[in-house]
Amino acid sequence: MEKPSRKRLFIGLIGATCAVVCTVLVLLWVIPYVGLRNIHPWAPWALGLVLGALLLLVCWAGLALVLSLVSSRPLPLARRVRGVTIKLLLPLMSLLGRALGFTKEDIHTSFIKVNNELVLRELGRFPPGKILLLMPHCLQNSRCDMRLTYDIDNCKRCGLCPLTGLLGLRDTHGVHLAIATGGTIARRIVVEKRPRLIIAVACYRDLSSGIQDTYPLPVYGVLNERPHGPCLDTTVPIEALEAALARFLEAPGK
Ligand code: SF4
């Protein structure tokens, strides 16, 4: 049976949300009807200030994002631009994109591309021990019963799935490699390995939610390939991973 405290929390949150929405709706009617000046002589200015600040924030976020994408050099506040893009612009962009008829895949894929550009501009290079290659479970051959989530070295490197090549990549460069079956395991791996950069492979949906969940930790996303449809015997473009490693890895001996 569900814990009563959880139920109370849920009912409390629903009640609070309804109260906020009702207050906003009432204010939307009362303010134009009564007139701001009749509420307080300074009320028009106060509202103007709040709306002006919001307007500046939105314009700054949009302009900073565009400048970050067109400039070849890292801009000051680059990390903040990535944060605003992930936390504020993605949800707004998703709503607008859906209303304009774009598919979720189009919107998420473009977000991943923009995120990668920002990560490329913001970050320098890292020692191998600070980079984590995070893979989805569906890369493992569906007929293989090796348990890899807790120890990826249980893989026998038989060559039937991309794990053989990925383990080779890990051994060559000395980076961390892990498989996650979901957000909880991914978070546990991140806490354990303490990377400064994650290079993640997944579908557009999991990549965009992973990028949002792990912010401010930067994630460079690589889309998986799905020759058998979603979530079954997927593959990974190893060249894209190698190119990302070449970009982010510190030169040996540094
Ligand atoms: S390479 Fe072979 S042993 Fe390793 S996970 Fe894939 S199928 Fe299993």
Residues whose N, C-alpha, C, O or C-beta is under 5 A from the ligand:
A	BS01	SF4	Q140 N141 C144 M146 C155 K156 R157 C158 G159 L160 C161 L163 T164
